[in-house]
Amino acid sequence: MASAKQIVAELGRPGPHQVLRGELALVGLPGVVFTPTSGELLPAVAFGHDWLNPASRYLGLLRHLASWGIVAAAPDTERGPFASHRRLANDLRTALDVVSSVRLGGTARGAAVSVDPRRLALAGHGMGAGAAVLAAAAPAHTTRVQAAGEPYWESGSEIAENRGHVQAVATIALSESRPSAQDAARAVHLPGLHVAFGKDLVAPPAAGTEPVAAAWAGPSVMRTVKKASHLGVVEGKHWSDLVLDGKADLGVLTTVKALLTGFLLHHLTGEKKYADVIDGAVKGTDVRVYRESSTV
């Protein structure tokens, strides 16, 4: 079996699939979606952006996932200074609903792509990571009015049981949310990969990722990329760089691409050969396992 180092080297490179880009706005939700050029019953992930940042700063990451056969959608909503974690969480669930209920890509002559609604995941960076946790813990659709002070999520209810088929959650440099992602994590019984950045001054691991990873109800692994800053995973320049510490880092992005791809392929497609990338030794990172998965 390949070592974690070999897996990271493999998954850090583009995958075997050619990729198409589409717009979620065509179905009423601002955002982008990347798919392989063909495929049936593919896995899919909805990815949430960080505070103030557009989805366009994650195009390379989304394209990379699609090149490995994973449909990747990213809502481009809630980008203002007073953005709502709750609404972004709802948009992540809506993105999964969209990609899993319609055929994507294709032409008048060629076959389109379909997504398996039983192989879905949630992921995000910073604010988007907190929203992904809320989305994993909460029912996708409910018309019941939320009482004052009531948790955003429900556990064990009929609504929660019918909320969808999300199978895994990945967070990157998670920043705490309102409602609390740490509290919501106690209701998430799915495998979780929590990537922290060691030099993150916006969401230090001890204040963001670590409490969520520790509170996680399901299998939980925290991986710290030791020399990464908060914006290490984004691409290009944006005015938000003036108010958020850190900068884009190609090396960090490549490592995160490999970790996220391996985690999703393992849990969404059953690729056991990528299991070691979740909790194995990877150069430049520290790993802590809070709860082990029986599938790893």
Helices and strands as residue ranges (DSSP letters): H 4-11, E 19-23, G 24-27, E 31-36, E 42-48, G 55-58, H 59-67, E 71-75, H 85-101, E 115-125, H 127-137, H 158-161, E 166-172, H 181-185, E 192-197, H 209-215, E 220-225, G 239-242, H 250-269, G 272-274, H 276-279, E 285-291
